[in-house]
Amino acid sequence: MGKAVSQDLRLRLVRGIAEGKSRRAVAAQFEVAPSTAVRVQARYAATGSVERRPVRGVLPGLANSARIVRPLSTK
């Protein structure tokens, strides 16, 4: 799995594409995979935002730890 792309870089990708450069050219300029530029642009076109998708399947800190630990204890 690759590294996360910063919000600033996502915004620069979208601006470069909006200026008329190809997605591949913008990706090469900022040294990211062409698929990254394609995904960022598609997300921007669909939602108007360059923010990351929410990460799914991760428990938020210790908030749910009691729910997990209690069923395991027998006392």
Backbone torsions as a table, in degrees:
resi	resn	phi	psi	omega
1	MET	NA	139.6	-179.2
2	GLY	-80.2	177.0	178.4
3	LYS	-78.8	156.2	175.7
4	ALA	-70.3	145.9	179.1
5	VAL	-97.5	129.9	-177.0
6	SER	-65.5	158.4	179.0
7	GLN	-62.3	-38.6	179.6
8	ASP	-61.9	-44.3	179.4
9	LEU	-66.3	-38.9	176.9
10	ARG	-59.0	-43.5	-179.9
11	LEU	-65.2	-40.9	178.0
12	ARG	-65.0	-36.3	176.5
13	LEU	-61.7	-47.6	-178.7
14	VAL	-64.0	-41.8	179.6
15	ARG	-64.3	-41.3	178.9
16	GLY	-62.0	-41.6	178.8
17	ILE	-68.0	-38.1	179.1
18	ALA	-66.0	-27.2	178.4
19	GLU	-75.7	-6.2	176.2
20	GLY	107.9	-1.4	177.3
21	LYS	-75.2	153.6	177.0
22	SER	-73.4	157.7	178.5
23	ARG	-62.2	-37.3	178.1
24	ARG	-65.6	-40.8	179.6
25	ALA	-65.3	-42.6	179.0
26	VAL	-65.9	-41.2	178.7
27	ALA	-61.6	-43.2	179.0
28	ALA	-65.6	-39.4	-179.9
29	GLN	-60.3	-41.4	-176.4
30	PHE	-100.3	8.4	175.5
31	GLU	56.4	49.1	172.2
32	VAL	-124.3	165.9	178.9
33	ALA	-68.0	144.8	176.4
34	PRO	-55.8	-35.2	179.5
35	SER	-63.1	-30.1	177.2
36	THR	-65.6	-46.0	178.6
37	ALA	-62.0	-39.9	179.1
38	VAL	-63.8	-46.7	-179.2
39	ARG	-65.2	-42.1	179.6
40	VAL	-63.7	-44.4	179.5
41	GLN	-64.6	-40.3	179.3
42	ALA	-64.4	-42.1	178.1
43	ARG	-63.9	-41.1	178.6
44	TYR	-63.6	-42.6	-180.0
45	ALA	-65.1	-35.9	-177.4
46	ALA	-80.2	-36.7	-172.1
47	THR	-117.1	-17.3	-175.9
48	GLY	78.5	10.9	-177.6
49	SER	-128.5	150.2	175.4
50	VAL	-106.9	8.7	-179.4
51	GLU	-69.0	154.4	177.9
52	ARG	-62.9	155.8	170.6
53	ARG	-70.3	149.9	174.3
54	PRO	-64.0	142.0	177.3
55	VAL	-77.7	128.4	-176.6
56	ARG	-100.8	149.8	173.2
57	GLY	84.4	11.4	-179.7
58	VAL	-109.8	128.8	177.3
59	LEU	-74.2	135.9	-178.0
60	PRO	-76.6	90.0	175.2
61	GLY	62.8	-140.5	-177.8
62	LEU	-92.2	4.3	-176.2
63	ALA	-57.4	-34.6	-177.6
64	ASN	-105.8	10.4	-175.0
65	SER	-64.9	-37.5	-179.7
66	ALA	-64.0	-36.2	179.1
67	ARG	-64.5	-31.3	-178.6
68	ILE	-84.4	-40.7	-173.2
69	VAL	-76.7	-40.7	-175.5
70	ARG	-55.9	-46.7	-179.2
71	PRO	-63.3	-20.8	-178.9
72	LEU	-80.9	-24.9	-178.5
73	SER	-82.6	146.0	-178.6
74	THR	-101.4	-10.3	-178.7
75	LYS	-96.2	NA	NA
